[in-house]
Amino acid sequence: MDNDTINPHDIFINNNMNNPFDYKRRQTVSVNVGGVPLGSDYPIRVQSMTNTDTNDIERSAEQCKRIADAGADYVRLTAQGVREAEGIGMVRNLLRKQGCNVPLVADIHFNPRAAFAAAALTDKVRINPGNFVDPARTFKELTYTDEEYAAELQKIHDTLLPFIDICREHGTAVRLGVNHGSLSDRIMSRYGNTPAGMVESVMEFLRVFVAEGFNDVVISMKASNVTVMVEAVRRVVAAMDAEGMHFPLHLGVTEAGFGEDGRIKSAVGIGTLLSEGLGDTIRVSLSEDPELEIPVASKLVEYITARERHPHIEGDYCRGYDRICPSHRESRIVAGHRTPLVIGDAAGEGNLAPDFTPDQIGDLYGELLVITPDNTNIPGSLLQQLHQLEDEGNKLPVIARVHYDDTDLEWLQVKAGADLGPVVMSGLVDGIWIDAPQYDNPSDVLRIAFGILQAARLRMSKTEFISCPSCGRTLFDLQTTVKRVQAATAHLTHLKIGVMGCIVNGPGEMADADYGYVGAGPDRISLYKNKECVEKNIPTEEAIDHLIALIKAGGDWTDP
C-alpha cells in the first residue's frame, strides 16, 4: 500500500507496553527513501554526508561512492541554493550510470526554492523547521499576540503546501531535522532554546504533513549536547504518541567532534536511545573523512540489535522517576573522592587518574555498592538493579562495573559508551568501572570512562571541543583546523570550544560553548564568545593567535 494513503492516526501501534528494561524497537510506519525503506519493519539504516563542493559533480559522486562502499544506506549532500540542488540530481545520474544506487538526500537551510528544486531530483530532502520559513535567528526576544502567532503558523502551512505537492509527485521522502542551535527567534521567544522548543518546532511542521496526508516523513532532533539531544528525542516521541503519530527517527549527536571524543559522545547519545528501542537511521558526525563515520555507526547498530530476544528483565521504574528528563543523585564523598567516580587501573594521570583502583574497592565495603550485569542486555540489567535499589531505599553510592574482552579500541569505545551511556544518563549511578583486562593499554580504558562521564555532562576532565563534521558549506580545511585548535587549547579543561565550518548552525550549535571559531568566508574566520561574534573575517593563518588572545581577554586562559 502507498504510504501516502496511510493515516498514521488509523494505525494502532502500542509503543507503551514494553517492559522498561527489555530491548524492543519502537514500532513506526515505513518511509521509502529511494527504494531503501526505513522504519521498524526494516534494519536500522546508517548514513553520512559529503564534505565536497556539491557543484563539483565528479568529486561529489566519487565521495558518495566511497561512503556507499563503506556500507552507508544513504548519503546526504548540502544544497545552499537551486544550483546545488540541481547538482545533486546530476550526481545521482552519474552514480546511477556507474551502477551505484545509493539514495541521495539534499540538506536544505533557509532556502525553500532549493528544497522545491531538490524535491524533484533527489530521494529525500532534509528541511530545518527552524529556518525554512522563519527568518534567520538573531537571538532577539520577540512578542506575539495569539493572533499574530496563528498567522505565523498559517505562513508555515502555505509555504509547505507546494513543497509537499512536489514531494508527493516525485515520491520524495522528507526529513524534518531540528537542531538545538537553529531554533527560530519565534520559537525561542515562547519556549526558550530548550528540548521543549525543539519539539514544538518540529510538531508545527509535522501537523501540516499529516493534515495533507503525506506520511513519508522522518524526524530528527539533534544537539551537540548529548543530554539535550536525548531529552529532545524522548520528548518528541511522547508528543507524537500523544497525537497518534508514529514516524521513524533519525538519530545523531551533531558536531560530536574528532577522534575518540566524537566516537564516545555518539555512542553515549545514540546508544542510549537505541537501547530504548528508539531510532531507525543514524549518523555518527565526526570531524573526519565521512566514510570513516560508517564503521562506527555500523558497530553501534550491530552491537545493540544483537541483544534482541535477550532473556526478559522483570522490573519497573522506581517511584517518582522521570524517564524523559531524570534528575541525578546528589554528589557524595567516598573516602575523600566526590562522585561520580571512575574505577580503574592506576595508569591514568592528572584529571584522568582513577579515583580508586580495583585493589582498593575491597577496602570500601560498607561505603559503596558495585553492581554487574546478569543479562546480554547490559544496560537493561544494570538499570533494573538501580531502580530496584532506589525503591528499596538504598543510600550508598552505586558503581556500575562492566567486563569486556575486546582488544580493539573502537569496539571498546562503542560498547562501553552504548552500555554505560544509558546508565549514567539515568541519574541513578554514582560511578563506572570498565573492566577490560584483555586490552593492553589501561590508560585508554580510563580515558573512555572519563569520556563517557563528560559526554553526559557529569564530570569535566578535559577541554570539550564541539566541532562539525564539515560539508560542502565548509570554508576551510576543518580537520586540520580542529587539530590546530586542540593543540593550542587542549590544556584548558574548564572550557568548551566550538569549531564550526560555516555560519549555518555555528552560533546556535555553539550556544553551549564558551568560545567559538567559525568559518566566515574562504580562508576567513570569525570568533565568538558564547553566542556573540566579537571579531570578524580574520585571515585563517592568524585566527589561532586571535582565539588565544580572546580567551586571555576573557580571563579564561591558563598556561599549559
RODO-2510 file (C-alpha; in nm, 4 decimals, decimal comma):
residues 560
     n   res          X          Y          Z
     1     m     0,0000     0,0000     0,0000
     2     d     0,1290     0,3505    -0,0855
     3     n     0,2344     0,5256     0,2345
     4     d     0,0552     0,8412     0,1153
     5     t    -0,2755     0,6599     0,1634
     6     i    -0,1990     0,5579     0,5220
     7     n    -0,3112     0,7857     0,8003
     8     p    -0,0826     0,7264     1,0992
     9     h    -0,3804     0,8055     1,3232
    10     d    -0,5534     0,4952     1,1865
    11     i    -0,2696     0,2602     1,2782
    12     f    -0,2809     0,1065     1,6240
    13     i     0,0764     0,0853     1,7427
    14     n     0,1242     0,0277     2,1113
    15     n     0,4655     0,1676     2,1971
    16     n     0,3986     0,1908     2,5699
    17     m     0,3563    -0,1739     2,6715
    18     n     0,7220    -0,2780     2,6709
    19     n     0,8846    -0,3663     2,9975
    20     p     1,1095    -0,0620     3,0513
    21     f     1,4283    -0,2695     3,0722
    22     d     1,3738    -0,5055     2,7783
    23     y     1,5122    -0,4136     2,4373
    24     k     1,2491    -0,3840     2,1680
    25     r     1,2355    -0,1375     1,8800
    26     r     0,9627     0,1250     1,8771
    27     q     0,7130     0,0464     1,6039
    28     t     0,6792     0,3024     1,3270
    29     v     0,5284     0,3464     0,9851
    30     s     0,7622     0,2771     0,6921
    31     v     0,9146     0,5510     0,4783
    32     n     1,0522     0,4802     0,1320
    33     v     1,3817     0,6549     0,0556
    34     g     1,4915     0,5867    -0,2994
    35     g     1,3975     0,2200    -0,2800
    36     v     1,5715     0,1670     0,0562
    37     p     1,2856     0,1944     0,3076
    38     l     1,3318     0,2653     0,6758
    39     g     1,1203     0,2164     0,9851
    40     s     1,0672    -0,0580     1,2401
    41     d     0,9962    -0,3214     0,9721
    42     y     1,3469    -0,2720     0,8327
    43     p     1,7048    -0,2768     0,9627
    44     i     1,8381     0,0378     1,1288
    45     r     1,9982     0,2308     0,8429
    46     v     2,3339     0,4139     0,8591
    47     q     2,4307     0,7239     0,6670
    48     s     2,6841     1,0027     0,6245
    49     m     2,7230     1,3347     0,4457
    50     t     2,9694     1,4532     0,1829
    51     n     3,2112     1,7391     0,2509
    52     t     3,2773     1,8201    -0,1141
    53     d     3,1526     2,1217    -0,3079
    54     t     2,8182     1,9965    -0,4372
    55     n     2,8778     2,1822    -0,7639
    56     d     3,1846     1,9638    -0,8249
    57     i     2,9784     1,6785    -0,9683
    58     e     3,2545     1,4249    -1,0330
    59     r     3,4276     1,4748    -0,6973
    60     s     3,0962     1,4604    -0,5113
    61     a     2,9987     1,1415    -0,6946
    62     e     3,3345     0,9835    -0,6112
    63     q     3,2893     1,0593    -0,2426
    64     c     2,9283     0,9361    -0,2435
    65     k     3,0523     0,6075    -0,3875
    66     r     3,3253     0,5770    -0,1213
    67     i     3,0658     0,6354     0,1505
    68     a     2,8314     0,3800    -0,0063
    69     d     3,1132     0,1290    -0,0444
    70     a     3,1866     0,1727     0,3282
    71     g     2,8339     0,0468     0,3973
    72     a     2,6129     0,3558     0,4038
    73     d     2,2456     0,3140     0,3180
    74     y     2,2024     0,6855     0,2343
    75     v     2,4317     0,9789     0,1500
    76     r     2,3441     1,3431     0,2138
    77     l     2,4779     1,6477     0,0259
    78     t     2,4334     2,0154     0,1047
    79     a     2,2237     2,2379    -0,1213
    80     q     2,2644     2,6044    -0,0374
    81     g     2,0696     2,7086    -0,3454
    82     v     1,8893     2,5886    -0,6552
    83     r     2,2171     2,5348    -0,8407
    84     e     2,3425     2,2938    -0,5738
    85     a     2,0057     2,1163    -0,5596
    86     e     2,0258     2,0597    -0,9337
    87     g     2,3848     1,9453    -0,8823
    88     i     2,2650     1,6660    -0,6525
    89     g     2,0396     1,5462    -0,9312
    90     m     2,3415     1,5402    -1,1627
    91     v     2,5438     1,3499    -0,9026
    92     r     2,2627     1,0969    -0,8750
    93     n     2,2500     1,0498    -1,2527
    94     l     2,6269     0,9973    -1,2669
    95     l     2,6176     0,7423    -0,9840
    96     r     2,3351     0,5505    -1,1473
    97     k     2,5385     0,5271    -1,4712
    98     q     2,8240     0,3846    -1,2628
    99     g     2,5970     0,1229    -1,1089
   100     c     2,5783     0,2879    -0,7642
   101     n     2,2160     0,3139    -0,6481
   102     v     2,2654     0,4641    -0,3032
   103     p     1,9783     0,7085    -0,2291
   104     l     2,0819     1,0737    -0,2086
   105     v     1,9467     1,3262     0,0410
   106     a     1,9510     1,7040    -0,0069
   107     d     2,0311     1,9141     0,3003
   108     i     1,8481     2,2493     0,2939
   109     h     1,8806     2,5550     0,5172
   110     f     1,6987     2,8904     0,4744
   111     n     1,6023     2,8351     0,1102
   112     p     1,2596     2,6903     0,0183
   113     r     1,3358     2,7361    -0,3523
   114     a     1,6321     2,4993    -0,3165
   115     a     1,4035     2,2500    -0,1400
   116     f     1,1477     2,2695    -0,4221
   117     a     1,4208     2,2001    -0,6794
   118     a     1,5732     1,9161    -0,4745
   119     a     1,2348     1,7501    -0,4193
   120     a     1,2102     1,6805    -0,7932
   121     l     1,5657     1,5487    -0,8289
   122     t     1,6652     1,3601    -0,5123
   123     d     1,5397     1,0747    -0,2972
   124     k     1,4867     1,2685     0,0244
   125     v     1,5017     1,6319     0,1306
   126     r     1,6008     1,7475     0,4767
   127     i     1,4485     2,0782     0,5798
   128     n     1,5042     2,2546     0,9113
   129     p     1,1851     2,3865     1,0755
   130     g     1,3989     2,6489     1,2472
   131     n     1,4894     2,8313     0,9281
   132     f     1,2715     2,7040     0,6422
   133     v     1,0004     2,9685     0,6856
   134     d     1,1083     3,1826     0,9818
   135     p     1,3848     3,4375     0,9130
   136     a     1,7422     3,3783     1,0243
   137     r     1,7718     3,3825     1,4018
   138     t     1,9088     3,6901     1,5740
   139     f     1,8668     3,5604     1,9320
   140     k     1,6303     3,8515     1,9989
   141     e     1,3211     3,8030     2,2110
   142     l     1,0014     3,8611     2,0146
   143     t     0,6486     3,9148     2,1386
   144     y     0,3406     3,7814     1,9588
   145     t    -0,0273     3,8049     2,0283
   146     d    -0,2156     3,4778     1,9847
   147     e    -0,3493     3,6084     1,6536
   148     e    -0,0008     3,7015     1,5296
   149     y     0,1337     3,3621     1,6342
   150     a    -0,1506     3,1888     1,4481
   151     a    -0,0637     3,3949     1,1399
   152     e     0,2947     3,2641     1,1598
   153     l     0,1627     2,9074     1,1688
   154     q    -0,0524     2,9795     0,8631
   155     k     0,2582     3,1071     0,6842
   156     i     0,4273     2,7710     0,7570
   157     h     0,1257     2,5870     0,6155
   158     d     0,1174     2,7984     0,2993
   159     t     0,4931     2,7613     0,2370
   160     l     0,4887     2,3844     0,2884
   161     l     0,1962     2,3065     0,0554
   162     p     0,3834     2,3433    -0,2775
   163     f     0,6809     2,1553    -0,1308
   164     i     0,4563     1,8680    -0,0234
   165     d     0,2953     1,8571    -0,3671
   166     i     0,6343     1,8235    -0,5404
   167     c     0,7484     1,5531    -0,2955
   168     r     0,4244     1,3616    -0,3482
   169     e     0,4546     1,3851    -0,7272
   170     h     0,8129     1,2546    -0,7324
   171     g     0,7955     1,0031    -0,4461
   172     t     1,0479     1,2031    -0,2450
   173     a     1,0766     1,1492     0,1304
   174     v     1,1252     1,4344     0,3784
   175     r     1,3302     1,4671     0,6947
   176     l     1,2165     1,7323     0,9395
   177     g     1,5508     1,7963     1,1045
   178     v     1,5561     2,0205     1,4106
   179     n     1,8892     2,1381     1,5512
   180     h     1,9158     2,2729     1,9044
   181     g     2,1293     2,5541     1,7667
   182     s     1,8923     2,6698     1,4957
   183     l     1,5536     2,7246     1,6544
   184     s     1,3845     3,0359     1,5243
   185     d     1,3575     3,3512     1,7318
   186     r     0,9799     3,2965     1,7322
   187     i     1,0104     2,9523     1,8949
   188     m     1,2845     3,0602     2,1365
   189     s     1,0821     3,3628     2,2450
   190     r     0,7932     3,1399     2,3505
   191     y     0,9687     2,8163     2,4581
   192     g     1,3329     2,9095     2,5065
   193     n     1,6300     2,7304     2,3480
   194     t     1,5087     2,4068     2,5058
   195     p     1,4155     2,0492     2,4147
   196     a     1,0523     2,1552     2,4547
   197     g     1,1109     2,4297     2,1970
   198     m     1,2718     2,1779     1,9616
   199     v     0,9649     1,9561     1,9908
   200     e     0,7189     2,2349     1,9194
   201     s     0,9289     2,3481     1,6225
   202     v     0,9023     2,0079     1,4537
   203     m     0,5417     1,9374     1,5563
   204     e     0,4240     2,2597     1,3872
   205     f     0,5566     2,1240     1,0573
   206     l     0,4596     1,7634     1,1167
   207     r     0,0944     1,8536     1,1752
   208     v     0,0836     2,0134     0,8286
   209     f     0,2240     1,6992     0,6640
   210     v    -0,0268     1,4786     0,8465
   211     a    -0,3178     1,7091     0,7610
   212     e    -0,2160     1,6890     0,3949
   213     g    -0,1965     1,3089     0,4074
   214     f     0,1763     1,2963     0,3329
   215     n     0,3487     1,0438     0,5573
   216     d     0,6897     0,9734     0,4021
   217     v     0,8426     1,1779     0,6821
   218     v     1,1400     1,1127     0,9125
   219     i     1,2076     1,3144     1,2288
   220     s     1,5418     1,4158     1,3800
   221     m     1,6224     1,6127     1,6951
   222     k     1,9937     1,6907     1,7152
   223     a     2,2219     1,8765     1,9520
   224     s     2,5929     1,8837     2,0302
   225     n     2,4963     1,8452     2,3970
   226     v     2,4184     1,4751     2,4467
   227     t     2,1759     1,5313     2,7327
   228     v     1,9750     1,7851     2,5295
   229     m     1,9643     1,5520     2,2295
   230     v     1,8448     1,2534     2,4344
   231     e     1,5768     1,4557     2,6140
   232     a     1,4547     1,6119     2,2882
   233     v     1,4123     1,2726     2,1187
   234     r     1,2283     1,1293     2,4179
   235     r     1,0016     1,4349     2,4240
   236     v     0,9190     1,4245     2,0541
   237     v     0,8304     1,0549     2,0768
   238     a     0,5937     1,1331     2,3645
   239     a     0,4444     1,4224     2,1649
   240     m     0,3943     1,2079     1,8550
   241     d     0,2425     0,9252     2,0598
   242     a     0,0002     1,1717     2,2186
   243     e    -0,1225     1,2729     1,8716
   244     g    -0,1261     0,9206     1,7293
   245     m     0,1808     0,9689     1,5094
   246     h     0,4465     0,7011     1,4624
   247     f     0,7078     0,8379     1,2267
   248     p     1,0625     0,6966     1,2091
   249     l     1,3525     0,8682     1,3816
   250     h     1,6932     0,9754     1,2530
   251     l     1,9426     0,9908     1,5416
   252     g     2,2693     1,1786     1,5765
   253     v     2,4800     1,3921     1,8079
   254     t     2,5615     1,6870     1,5869
   255     e     2,9125     1,8344     1,5989
   256     a     3,0256     1,5311     1,8029
   257     g     3,3888     1,6126     1,7284
   258     f     3,7089     1,4390     1,6304
   259     g     3,8606     1,1013     1,7146
   260     e     3,7802     0,9334     2,0423
   261     d     3,5671     1,2173     2,1782
   262     g     3,3357     1,2055     1,8768
   263     r     3,3003     0,8300     1,8963
   264     i     3,2241     0,8278     2,2673
   265     k     2,9750     1,1181     2,2524
   266     s     2,7952     0,9445     1,9665
   267     a     2,7953     0,6061     2,1425
   268     v     2,6545     0,7603     2,4599
   269     g     2,3838     0,9682     2,2892
   270     i     2,2793     0,7436     2,0025
   271     g     2,3409     0,4293     2,2087
   272     t     2,1176     0,5478     2,4925
   273     l     1,8251     0,5990     2,2550
   274     l     1,8851     0,2846     2,0501
   275     s     1,8902     0,0897     2,3770
   276     e     1,5414     0,2256     2,4456
   277     g     1,4247     0,0984     2,1070
   278     l     1,4261     0,4458     1,9501
   279     g     1,5889     0,5166     1,6159
   280     d     1,5531     0,3905     1,2594
   281     t     1,8526     0,5524     1,0914
   282     i     2,1673     0,7026     1,2450
   283     r     2,4578     0,9232     1,1569
   284     v     2,7753     0,9444     1,3619
   285     s     2,9007     1,3003     1,2933
   286     l     3,2797     1,3084     1,3088
   287     s     3,5252     1,5813     1,2064
   288     e     3,6922     1,3243     0,9807
   289     d     3,6542     1,1852     0,6293
   290     p     3,2846     1,0940     0,6011
   291     e     3,3449     0,7314     0,5068
   292     l     3,5104     0,6838     0,8483
   293     e     3,1742     0,7528     1,0148
   294     i     3,0163     0,4401     0,8690
   295     p     3,2132     0,1701     1,0565
   296     v     3,1387     0,3413     1,3883
   297     a     2,7664     0,3672     1,3107
   298     s     2,7590     0,0081     1,1886
   299     k     2,9259    -0,1147     1,5070
   300     l     2,6680     0,0681     1,7182
   301     v     2,3784    -0,0836     1,5277
   302     e     2,5302    -0,4323     1,5247
   303     y     2,6093    -0,4275     1,8960
   304     i     2,2733    -0,3030     2,0169
   305     t     2,0476    -0,5016     1,7854
   306     a     2,2362    -0,8216     1,8761
   307     r     2,0636    -0,8123     2,2158
   308     e     1,7274    -0,8766     2,0501
   309     r     1,5471    -1,1727     2,2129
   310     h     1,7556    -1,1424     2,5278
   311     p     1,6123    -1,3035     2,8427
   312     h     1,3266    -1,0992     2,9860
   313     i     1,4210    -0,8475     3,2570
   314     e     1,1452    -0,8139     3,5146
   315     g     1,1023    -0,4791     3,6844
   316     d     0,9713    -0,1243     3,6672
   317     y     1,0912     0,2305     3,7181
   318     c     1,1400     0,3372     4,0780
   319     r     0,8778     0,5585     4,2374
   320     g     0,8702     0,9166     4,1108
   321     y     1,1177     0,8567     3,8279
   322     d     1,1056     1,0982     3,5319
   323     r     1,2087     0,8818     3,2372
   324     i     1,2268     1,1757     2,9935
   325     c     1,4456     1,4082     3,1997
   326     p     1,5676     1,2233     3,5101
   327     s     1,7313     1,4104     3,7942
   328     h     2,0704     1,2965     3,9199
   329     r     2,1574     1,1725     4,2653
   330     e     2,3368     1,4332     4,4728
   331     s     2,7131     1,4123     4,4644
   332     r     2,8653     1,2439     4,7696
   333     i     3,2108     1,1945     4,9181
   334     v     3,3586     0,8434     4,9262
   335     a     3,6955     0,8136     5,1027
   336     g     3,7826     1,1685     5,0053
   337     h     3,6575     1,1443     4,6452
   338     r     3,3448     1,3104     4,5124
   339     t     3,1017     1,1162     4,2951
   340     p     3,0681     1,0383     4,0076
   341     l     3,3653     0,8072     4,0464
   342     v     3,5896     0,6269     3,7992
   343     i     3,7386     0,2919     3,8987
   344     g     4,0324     0,1611     3,7005
   345     d     4,3997     0,0857     3,6721
   346     a     4,6429     0,3356     3,8207
   347     a     4,7880     0,4092     3,4743
   348     g     4,5965     0,7378     3,4433
   349     e     4,7435     1,0765     3,5343
   350     g     4,6140     1,4189     3,6386
   351     n     4,2470     1,4718     3,5527
   352     l     4,2360     1,1218     3,4045
   353     a     4,3604     0,9377     3,7116
   354     p     4,1120     0,6918     3,8640
   355     d     3,9521     0,7669     4,1985
   356     f     4,0093     0,4086     4,3113
   357     t     4,1896     0,1073     4,1707
   358     p     4,0281    -0,2389     4,1720
   359     d     4,2531    -0,3402     4,4627
   360     q     4,1167    -0,0547     4,6762
   361     i     3,7491    -0,1392     4,6216
   362     g     3,7557    -0,4235     4,8754
   363     d     3,8568    -0,1767     5,1472
   364     l     3,5407     0,0280     5,0781
   365     y     3,2952    -0,2421     5,1819
   366     g     3,0045    -0,0679     5,3539
   367     e     3,0780     0,2649     5,1808
   368     l     2,9605     0,1787     4,8298
   369     l     2,7941    -0,0935     4,6221
   370     v     2,9215    -0,2471     4,2979
   371     i     2,6677    -0,3930     4,0535
   372     t     2,7337    -0,6033     3,7424
   373     p     2,5008    -0,7094     3,4592
   374     d     2,3493    -1,0588     3,4521
   375     n     2,1889    -1,0346     3,1064
   376     t     2,3082    -0,9915     2,7485
   377     n     2,1131    -0,6655     2,7568
   378     i     2,3764    -0,4952     2,9704
   379     p     2,2163    -0,1508     3,0232
   380     g     1,8741    -0,3071     3,0830
   381     s     2,0157    -0,5339     3,3524
   382     l     2,2069    -0,2543     3,5247
   383     l     1,9119    -0,0149     3,5125
   384     q     1,6765    -0,2737     3,6594
   385     q     1,9131    -0,3163     3,9545
   386     l     1,9498     0,0587     4,0022
   387     h     1,5742     0,1179     4,0054
   388     q     1,5224    -0,1704     4,2454
   389     l     1,7894    -0,0331     4,4805
   390     e     1,6186     0,3069     4,4764
   391     d     1,2826     0,1544     4,5657
   392     e     1,4494    -0,0421     4,8455
   393     g     1,5791     0,2842     4,9945
   394     n     1,9491     0,2290     4,9237
   395     k     2,1576     0,5268     5,0353
   396     l     2,5028     0,4012     4,9381
   397     p     2,6802     0,5189     4,6206
   398     v     2,6478     0,2602     4,3424
   399     i     2,9210     0,1707     4,0912
   400     a     2,8302     0,0002     3,7615
   401     r     3,1001    -0,2473     3,6562
   402     v     3,1015    -0,3996     3,3064
   403     h     3,3516    -0,6572     3,1770
   404     y     3,4750    -0,6538     2,8158
   405     d     3,7075    -0,8984     2,6400
   406     d     3,7722    -0,6629     2,3488
   407     t     4,1210    -0,5827     2,2256
   408     d     4,0102    -0,3311     1,9587
   409     l     3,9901     0,0299     2,0796
   410     e     3,6995     0,1433     1,8592
   411     w     3,4882    -0,1551     1,9610
   412     l     3,5625    -0,0788     2,3256
   413     q     3,4635     0,2866     2,2784
   414     v     3,1367     0,1886     2,1113
   415     k     3,0407    -0,0896     2,3530
   416     a     3,1261     0,0959     2,6741
   417     g     2,9588     0,4161     2,5536
   418     a     2,6430     0,2339     2,4440
   419     d     2,6231     0,0246     2,7633
   420     l     2,7172     0,2805     3,0261
   421     g     2,5640     0,5824     2,8499
   422     p     2,2067     0,4818     2,9395
   423     v     2,3205     0,4024     3,2935
   424     v     2,4908     0,7342     3,3665
   425     m     2,2115     0,9244     3,1882
   426     s     1,9591     0,7624     3,4233
   427     g     2,0831     0,9735     3,7139
   428     l     2,0867     0,6687     3,9436
   429     v     2,4535     0,5639     3,9340
   430     d     2,7475     0,7156     4,1200
   431     g     3,0403     0,5782     3,9251
   432     i     3,1568     0,3458     3,6475
   433     w     3,4154     0,0724     3,6161
   434     i     3,5191    -0,0513     3,2718
   435     d     3,6853    -0,3877     3,3302
   436     a     3,8824    -0,4684     3,0113
   437     p     4,1744    -0,6937     3,1110
   438     q     4,2417    -0,8120     2,7543
   439     y     4,3033    -0,4594     2,6274
   440     d     4,6744    -0,3826     2,6582
   441     n     4,6638    -0,0107     2,7483
   442     p     4,4811     0,0661     3,0747
   443     s     4,5155     0,4422     3,0227
   444     d     4,2963     0,4120     2,7088
   445     v     4,0307     0,2349     2,9155
   446     l     4,0383     0,5105     3,1763
   447     r     4,0071     0,7764     2,9063
   448     i     3,6931     0,6074     2,7757
   449     a     3,5395     0,6051     3,1252
   450     f     3,6091     0,9741     3,1764
   451     g     3,4838     1,0449     2,8227
   452     i     3,1508     0,8770     2,8999
   453     l     3,1003     1,0894     3,2112
   454     q     3,1972     1,4034     3,0190
   455     a     2,9591     1,3211     2,7327
   456     a     2,6797     1,3014     2,9897
   457     r     2,7965     1,6359     3,1362
   458     l     2,8569     1,4755     3,4750
   459     r     3,2316     1,5261     3,5131
   460     m     3,4541     1,7511     3,3013
   461     s     3,8072     1,6158     3,2800
   462     k     3,9331     1,7763     2,9583
   463     t     3,8560     2,0576     2,7154
   464     e     3,5351     1,9851     2,5269
   465     f     3,5563     2,0511     2,1552
   466     i     3,2293     2,0972     1,9648
   467     s     3,3310     2,0550     1,6027
   468     c     3,1163     1,9926     1,2978
   469     p     3,1896     1,7110     1,0532
   470     s     3,2170     1,9639     0,7658
   471     c     3,0156     1,9611     0,4452
   472     g     3,0035     2,1430     0,1147
   473     r     2,9405     2,4686     0,3031
   474     t     3,2705     2,4473     0,4948
   475     l     3,5056     2,7290     0,4024
   476     f     3,8401     2,5953     0,5320
   477     d     4,0223     2,2684     0,5984
   478     l     3,8214     2,1683     0,9023
   479     q     4,0130     1,8550     1,0033
   480     t     4,3474     2,0347     1,0090
   481     t     4,1921     2,3325     1,1872
   482     v     4,0337     2,1196     1,4607
   483     k     4,3729     1,9641     1,5322
   484     r     4,5381     2,3083     1,5469
   485     v     4,2735     2,4452     1,7846
   486     q     4,3037     2,1332     2,0005
   487     a     4,6830     2,1640     2,0128
   488     a     4,6576     2,5252     2,1288
   489     t     4,3778     2,4865     2,3854
   490     a     4,3611     2,1218     2,4999
   491     h     4,5002     2,2151     2,8426
   492     l     4,2014     2,4423     2,9173
   493     t     3,9993     2,1625     3,0778
   494     h     3,7382     2,4029     3,2156
   495     l     3,6287     2,5270     2,8706
   496     k     3,4057     2,4202     2,5833
   497     i     3,5321     2,5402     2,2443
   498     g     3,3379     2,5224     1,9178
   499     v     3,4993     2,4838     1,5751
   500     m     3,2381     2,5263     1,3017
   501     g     3,2737     2,5148     0,9261
   502     c     3,0169     2,7833     0,8467
   503     i     2,7578     3,0176     0,9885
   504     v     2,4502     2,7994     0,9184
   505     n     2,4409     2,6363     1,2606
   506     g     2,7527     2,7911     1,4067
   507     p     2,6330     3,0429     1,6682
   508     g     2,3407     2,8280     1,7759
   509     e     2,5218     2,4963     1,7985
   510     m     2,7932     2,6805     1,9876
   511     a     2,5467     2,8328     2,2319
   512     d     2,6715     2,5675     2,4721
   513     a     3,0367     2,6625     2,4090
   514     d     3,2429     2,9273     2,5836
   515     y     3,4338     3,0283     2,2688
   516     g     3,3734     2,9659     1,9005
   517     y     3,5819     2,9557     1,5823
   518     v     3,3559     2,9815     1,2742
   519     g     3,4174     2,9920     0,9004
   520     a     3,3117     3,3319     0,7672
   521     g     3,4349     3,3083     0,4057
   522     p     3,7122     3,1471     0,2046
   523     d     4,0085     3,1307     0,4441
   524     r     3,8376     3,3748     0,6799
   525     i     3,7329     3,3129     1,0397
   526     s     3,5018     3,4865     1,2867
   527     l     3,5434     3,4403     1,6613
   528     y     3,2644     3,4168     1,9171
   529     k     3,2356     3,4434     2,2919
   530     n     2,9272     3,2416     2,3750
   531     k     2,6742     3,3482     2,1083
   532     e     2,8264     3,6925     2,0421
   533     c     3,0507     3,7488     1,7426
   534     v     3,3401     3,9587     1,8732
   535     e     3,5790     3,9573     1,5768
   536     k     3,5037     3,9041     1,2075
   537     n     3,6889     3,7979     0,8917
   538     i     4,0254     3,7113     1,0429
   539     p     4,2714     3,5508     0,7976
   540     t     4,2913     3,1787     0,8741
   541     e     4,6660     3,1885     0,9380
   542     e     4,6144     3,4461     1,2167
   543     a     4,2975     3,3022     1,3697
   544     i     4,4536     3,0716     1,6345
   545     d     4,6538     3,3621     1,7806
   546     h     4,3394     3,5762     1,7863
   547     l     4,1472     3,2944     1,9585
   548     i     4,4136     3,2677     2,2291
   549     a     4,4057     3,6453     2,2766
   550     l     4,0273     3,6373     2,3091
   551     i     4,0420     3,3619     2,5714
   552     k     4,3049     3,5603     2,7634
   553     a     4,0941     3,8761     2,7434
   554     g     3,8008     3,6776     2,8842
   555     g     4,0118     3,5736     3,1844
   556     d     3,9855     3,2050     3,0931
   557     w     4,3435     3,1348     2,9863
   558     t     4,5964     2,9402     3,1881
   559     d     4,9423     2,8481     3,0642
   560     p     4,9971     2,4824     2,9723
***
